[in-house]
């Protein structure tokens, strides 16, 4: 292919050019070289801006047109601010009015205006019409630009086959233009499409693209490749490596001058924290991100992430507001952009956590046509696994349990085919939940089998079993038989649920998220057994009480063999985390070790020789004092988080030799 030159230092060269005409041509040449050869979008914009100003002064219409097209950029919608977008449109329309409407430059400008407008409104009719006009023209460079823009406007899940055809046509056209940049863009779009449709040979396309970049780098294309590398590390379960790669990806995007470098790395971190069960940590950053002017007008994924993070953190007002903002007058109105699938996944998860069955059911029907696709975001920058997973969660929320089981079984298989191991583990966990809720004769064993397999897979990969998928507030799903919502008033009871390494307490319209502690574990038992007196000795014994029901002791439904298995599973995960901890992170190591030591002590107190459950000796007075102190400390933390909820519990939780939660 024809060489397109090397990278120049445009600003320095322009200062040395005394002749304005020479300066104009130098600026145009340096802008084109930076954009198409080097992929340096920042340097490209600087040169084309200088060129436009010089051309305007010289009344050079052709140069104005070339500069305006160059300023529009390599991608569609590079100008995100209102001021920038309006200025770009005004310049293009002004230049178009000065050009011969039958010229190639006029066709290029009409194509760009069509692409920008369609992308902004989530359409594609205008750009496809412009593409047909470009095909009829004799200029292959015009056709190459039109093909790439059309592809960019068709990144939603409805156009998989058409995008594949456009990418192949662009590669063919590159041999007519003899521009290496056209070949790179064709290979890039082919790679993005392959990952978006779950093509098992996507890695081959990525390998071919890498080979081209090794021959001569292109910063903008290399940025996208670095983002795909992050996604692949997430799929492989190498979450620490993925986080490091995400930082490198952001740096790569900044070097290329790509406006998406900030949110792409942010979206990748959202995915990583989701599978780590730590999404709530990003709540402050997401609050800021949703208002960033750098976000694409058709990208709603940050709002969806905020809804989920807020729900997990107990900020139900923000979660409900964000979900409502996404739904608007009609959830179907969300633009079907490249981020639509991951946005809908967030809608489903938020609806699940908030118990919004109607939203979940609407999302289910919108997602159903795309069940076979992976939920890939952007240009392959992140992936939340099979769309069957979201369909299964939506079915759980709306109470369609048979449907949930079917979709989640399919999600496990699809995620295995994708080699997306964190998603495999997550789908197995949700499948176990669906089995447990459905409750058919064989479902209990099936649920335990899925949970055991999930734990084994996670341990083998050295990834945590995600704790970031808690049940919603109990009763928030519609009853699968009556169809009524069980979150209608059922009495003034506090609900207490584990959320990662914290506890979420909800009461009426109050919600608080509190750090785990021994006192919180005692409170969880009490609120799960309202109006029942439980001996302090049983609470102090911890897991020793778990099997008392099977040996003639007190029976408390929340304390069963499944809880013992959960504690042992958590112990395995802590051991795996300790093995992976870096020596330079002593603070995290001490936290993990402290939790491990407590679990070991509880398991030891629960089991005698051969694993038999030991009886707790008569230590009533010591238990009364220890349990009372632990619960009071927990109540103090709850009061700090929510004074109203704390006051309610102080009035209704009673400690002593026998403890109870006695709501009015």
N, C-alpha and C positions, 0 to 999 in steps of 0.2 A: 504494500500500500504506500501511497505517497506520503512523504514526511511532512509534518505540519509545523516543524520548527521547534526551537527550544524556548525555555522560560526566560523572559526579559525583566529587567528592573525598570518598569515603565515610568514611575514617578521621577527617578533620577534622569532618565533619558529625556523626558519632556522638558525638564529644566534647562537642558543643554540645547534645545531646539529653538532657534531664533525665529524661523519662518513659521507662522501659524498653520499654513497648509501642511508643512512637513510634520508639525506637532499633531495635527488632526489625524493624519495617516498613521503616525507612530502610535497614537493612543488607540486607534481602531485595531491595528495589528497586535499590539500588546494585550488588548482586551480579549481578542479572539484566541490568541495563543494561551492566555491564562485560563480561559473558560474551557476550550475544547481540547487542548493538548495536556495542560497541567491539572485541570480540574480545580484550579484555585479561584473559587467564586468571589472571594473578597477582593483580590487584586483585579479580577475581571470587572467587578462593579466600579472600582475606583477609576480604571482606565476608560470604561464606557461612559461614565458620568463626565469625565473630562472631555471626552470626544464629543458628547452631545452638546456641551456648552460651546465648544469651539465651532462645531458645525452650525449651531444656531446663529452664532455671530456672523459666520461666513455665508449664511443662507444656503448651505449645501444640503439639499433635501435628501439626497441619497445617503450621505454620511449620517444625517440625523436619523434616518430610518434604521441604518445598521447599528447605530449606537443605542437607539431605543429598544431594538430587538435584543441586543446584547445585555442591556440592563434588565430585561425581563428574566434572564437567567437560563440555567440548564434545565431546571424543573419547572413545573407549574406552581403558581402561588408562592413564589419566593418572597414577595412583598406582603408581609402580614399586617402591618399597621394600616389603619384607615388612610392616613396621610400618604404613606408610600404607595398603597394600592391605587388610590385616586390619581396621584401624580403619574404613575406608570400608564394607567388607562388614558389619561388626558394626552400624554405625549404620543402614545401610539395612535390615537384617533386623530390628533392634529397632523401627524406625519402622513397618515393614510389619506387625509383630505388633499394633501399636496402631491401625491403620487399618481402616476398613470394607473387606473384601476385594473388594467390588464397585465401589469408587470409582475414579475416574480416577487419583488419586494412587497408589493401590495398584497399578494396572496399570502406571503409569510406573516404579514401583520394581521390580516383578517383571521388567519389560523390561530395566531397567538391570542387575539381578543376572544375568539370562540372558546379556546381551551380554558382561558382564565375564567370566563363567565360560567361555563359548564361546571368546572371544578367547584367554584364558589357555591353554586346552587345544587350540586349533587346530580347534575344532568350529563348528557353525552350527545344529544341530538345535533347541536351546532358543530361540535368538533368532528363528529363523524361526517357531516356534510362537507366541512372544510377538507377533510381527508379525501373524500371522493374527488373534490376539485383538484387537490394536489396530485392524485393518481393520474388525472387526465392531463396534467401539465407535463412539460418536457424536462423539468428540473429535478433531478434525483435528490438534491440537497433540500429542496422544499418538501419533498415527500418524506425524507428521513426525519425532519423536524416534526412534521404532522403526525407521523406514526408514533413517535415517542410521546408527544403531547396527548394523543388519543389514548395511548396505553395508560398514561398517568391518570386520565379522567375515568378510566374503567377499572379502577383497583378494587372495587367492591366485590362481594362474593357472587354476584349474578353473572359475571362476565369471564369466568375462568377460561373457557374454550376460545372466546374471541381474543382475549389478551395473548394467549399462546400463539394464535395465528399472527397477531400484530408483531410480536417479538421476532418470529421467524421472518416475516416480511422485512422488518428493519435490518436484520442481519444480511438478507439478500441485497437490500438496497445499499448497504455499506460497501459492497463490492463495486457498485456503480459510482458512488460518491468518492471512493478511495480515501475516505476519512476514517482513520482509526477510531475516532471518538464515536462514530455511528456504530461500529462493530462492538465497542465496549458497552454502549447503551443497550444494544440488542441482546448481548450476552447477559447483561445485568437484569434486564426485564425477564428474560427466560429463566434465570436463576430464582428471582423473586417469585415468579409464577409457580415454579416447581415446588418451592417450599409452601406457598399459600394453598396449593391443592393437595399437599401431602404426597407428592410424587416420590416413590422410593429411590429414584435415580437423581434426586435433586443435588446430591453431593457431587455427581459427575459434572453437572453444569457449573457448580461453584468452583470445582477444580479447574475447569477450562478458563473461567474468568480469572482465577488467581494466576494461571500461567501467563495470560495477557498482561496482567498488572506487573508481573515480575520482569517482563521485557521492558516496560516503561510505565511508571506509576501514573495514576490519575487520582488526585486527592479526593475528589467528590465520590467517585466510584469506590475507591478504597475505603472511604468512610462507611458506605453501605455494607461492604464486605465485613468490616470490623464489627458492625452491628449484628450481622448474621452469625458471626463467631460467638457473640454473647448468647444469642438465642440457642445455639447448639450446645454451649456449655450448660445452660439451664436445663435443656432436655436431658443431657447426660447426668444430671444430678450433681455436677461440680459447681455448687452454688458459690463457694468462696472464690473460686477461679473466675466464675461469671461476674462477680462483683468487681474484681480487679480488672477484668476485660472491659466492663462497662465504663470504668474511669478512663481507660485507654481509648475507648470508642468516643467518649465526649471530647477528649483532647484531639482525636483525629478529625472530628467534625468541626471543632473550632479552627483547626489549622486549614481546613478546606473552606472555611467561611460559610458553612451550612447552618441555616437558622434553626434547624431541628436538633442540633447537637445537645442542647440542654434537656429537652423533654424526652428524646429517645433514651438517653441514659437514665432519666427519671423513670420512664416506663419500665425499663429493664430492672431497676431497683425495686419497683413495685412488685414485679413478678417474683423476684428473688425473695423479698420479705414475705410475700404471700405463702410461698412454699416453706418458708422457715417459721411460719406462724407468728411473724413479727410486723405485720402490716401496720398496726396501730402506731408504730414508731414514726411513720411517715406522715401522720395526720397534719402537723404544723406545715410541713413543706407542701403538702397537697392543697391546703387552704390557700397558699400563695400561688401555686402553679395554675389553678383553675382560672385565675385572673390575668395570666401572662399574655401580653399582646403577641408573643412569639408563637402561640399555638395556632394551628391551622383552623380556619373557620368551620371545617367539617370534621374536626377531631374532638369527640366528646369523651374520650377514654379517661382523661384526668378527672372529670366530674364523676364518672362511674367509680374510679378508684377512691375518690373522696367519700362517696356514699358508703362503700364497703369498709374503709378504714374507720370512718366515724361510727358505723354500727358496731364494729368489733370493739371500739374503745368506749362504748356506752354513750356516745354523743348522739342520741337518737334524733334530736331536732335537726342537726346538720345532715344526718343520714337521710331522714325523711324529706328534707328540703331538696337535697341533691337528687334523690330519686325522682321526686316530683318534677324537678327541672328537666330531667331527661325524658320523662313521660310526656310532659306538656299536654297539649290537647289530644295528641295521639302518638303513642310510642312508635307507630309505624312511620312517623314523619322524620325520624332520625336519618340523616344522610347515610347512604350505603357506601361509605368510604372504606379505605384500607384499614381503618381502626374500628369498623362497625362490629365485627365479630367479638373482639375483646371488650368493646363497650357493652354489648348485649350480655356477655358473660358477667360483667360487673353488675348490670341491672338485675340479672337472675340472682346473684349472690346477695345483693342488698335486699331484694324482695324476700329472699329466704330468711335472712337475719331479722328483718322487720316483720315478717309474717304477712306480707302483702300478696295474698293468693291470686287476686285479680291481675296484678301486674305480672306475676310469674306465669299465669296462664296465657296472657297476651304475648309475653316474650316467647313462650313455648311455640306458639303458632307462627310467629315471625321467624324463629330459628329453624323450625322443622325442615324446610327445604334444603338446608345446608348441613344436615346431620353428618354427612360423610366428610366434611372439611375439618381440618385443624383450625383452632382459633388463633391464627397468626395475626400479629399487629403490625401496621405500617409496612415497610419494605422488608419484611422478614426479621424485624428487630426483636420480637419476643413471641412467646407461644404459651398458651394456657391449656394445651392439649386438645383432645377431641371435642367437637361440638356436642357429641352425645352426652358428655359430662354435664354441660349446662342444661341440656334438655332433661337429664335425669334429676338435677337439682330443682329445676322448675316444677317437675312432676311431684317431687317430694313436698314442695311448698303448697301445691294445690291439692294434695291428698290423693293423687293418682298413683298408688303404690305399685301396682303391676307394671304400669308404664315406666315408672322410675327404675324398677329392677331391670327391665329390658334395655333401657337406654344406658344404664350404668354398666351392665354387662358388656354392651357394645363399646362403651368408653374404655373399659379396661383393655379389650382386644385392640382397639384402634390406637390407644396410647402405647401399647406394646409394639405395634407395627411402626409407630413414629419413633420408638426408642426414647420416649419422654418419660423418664423414670419417676420424677416427682409427681407427674400427672397420673401415672399408673398407681402409685401409692394413694394419692388423693381419691381416685375413682374407686379403688378397693374399699377405702374407708367409707365413702358415701354409699357404696353398694351394700356394705355390711349394715349401715344405718337403715337402708331401705328394707333389707331382709328383716331386721329387728322390728321395724314399725309394721310391716305387713303381717308377720306373725303366723305364717302357714306352718304346718308340721315340720317341714325340713328346714325352715328358714333360720332357726337358732343355730344349727350346726353350720349352715352355709355362711352365716354372719361371722361366726368364730373362725371359720376357715379363711375367709377374706382378710380378717384382721391379723391373723397369724402370718399369712403370706405377705401382707403389707409390711409388717414389722420385720420379717426376714429380708425382704427386698431392700427396705430402708437401711437396715444394718449392714447388708452386704455392700451397699453403695456408700456408706458413711454419711448418709443424709438423714436429717431428723424426720420422724413421722410428723407431718404437719399438724400443729395444734391450732392452726388458724381457721378451722372449720367447725366451730361450735354449733350445737343445736341452737335454734332460735329460742326466744323465751318460750318456755313450755306452754303448749296450748295455742301458739300463734297460728298453726296450720289449721285449715278447715278440717272438720271431721270427715273422714273418707266415706262414712255411711250416711250421716245426716246432712253433710254439706255445711253445717253451721260452723262459725269461727269459734274456736275454743279460747280466743283471747278476749271474748266478751266477759264482762265482770263475773268472776267466779268466787269472789271473796277477797278479803284484804290480806292475802298471803304474799310474803316476799319470795321471789324466785332467786336461786343461787346457782350459777353455772361456771364451770371452768372455761377460761379463754386463754389458751397458751399457759403462761406462768402466772396468770392473774385470775381473779374471780369477778364475774359480773353479777351484781345484785340489781334486781328490778322490783319495783313496788309501785302499783298504780302508774302514774306518769313519770316516776323517778327512776334514775339509773345511775349506778356508780361502778367504777372499775377499781379494784383493790388488789394490792400485791398479795401473793400467796403467803400463808403463815399457818402455824399449828392452830391458832385461834380461829382462823377462817375455815379450816377443815372441820373443827368442832361445830361452828355455826352452820356449815353446809349440811351436816347431819341433822341438826335441830330443825332448820327450816324445811328440810325434806320430810320431816315427821312432825308436822304441826300438832299441838295439843296432846303430845305424848311425852311422858316423863322418861328420860334416859339417864341411867346412872352415870355419874361423873367418872366412875371407875371404867365403864365401858368406853367412854370417849377417850380417856387417858390411855387406855390399852391400844388405841388406834386400830390396827388391823386384827387384833386379837378378837375383836367383836364381830368381824366380818362373817365368820361361819358359825356364830353362836346359834343362829336360827336352826342350823342342822344338827345341833347337839343339845337341844332342849333349852337353850338360853333365850334371852330377849330377841324378839324378831323386829328388825327395822328394815323396811324394804330397800333403803338406799345402800345398805351394807350387804354385799353379796360376793360370791366368788369372782364375778366379772370385775369387781373393783380390785381384788387381789391381782388378777391378771393385768389390769391396767397399771398398777403400781410396779409390777415386775417388768412390764414393757417399758415404762418410763425409766426404770433403772438401767435397762439395756441401752436405751438411747443416751442417757447421761454418760455411761461408760464409753460409748462410741464418740461422744462429743469430747470427753476428756482426752481420748487418744488423738483427736485431731487438733486440739488446742495448740496454738503457737506458744513457745516459751515466753514471748514478750507480752502475753496477755494474762498476768497473774490475777487481776481483778475478776475477770470472767471465770477463771479457774477456781477461785475461792467460792464463788457463787454456786457453780456447778457441784463442787465437792460438798458444800454444806447441804444442798438438797439431796445429794446421793447419800450422805451420812444419815440424814433423817429417815430416808426411805429404808435403808439397811436396818436401822434400829427398829422401825415399825414392823418390817418383815420378820426380824428376829423375835420380836415380842409376840408376833402372831403364831409362830410355828415352834413346835417342840421337835424331838427327835423324829427323823423320817418324814418331816413336813407336817406332822399332826398338829392341829391347833391346840395351843396351850390355854389353860384356864388362867384368868388373871387373879392373882392373890388378893386377899382382902386388904386393900390399901385405900379405903374410902376417904379418910381424912386427907392424905397426901394428894389423892386424885382431885378432891374438892378444891383444894388450894391451887393446884397447878392449872386445872381446867378453867377455874374462875379468872385467874390472872390472864391466861391466854385469850379468853373470850373478851375480856375488858380491853385488852390491847387492840384486838381486832375491831371492836366497836369504836374505839377512838379513831382508828384509821378510816373507818366508814364515815364517821361524822366529819372528818376533815374533807372527805370527797363529796359528801352530800349531807348537810346538817339535818334536813327533814327525814331522810331515810335513817340516819343514825339515831335520831330521837325516837323514831318508831321502834327500832330494834332495842334500844335501851329500856323502853317501857314494856316490851313484849317478851324479851329473852330473860329467863330466870336461871340463875346458877346456884349451886349448892351441892349437896350430896346427890341430888337428882336434878337434872337440868331439863329445860323445855323452852319451846317457842310457842307462846300462847297469844296469837293475835285476837283482836276484838271481834 
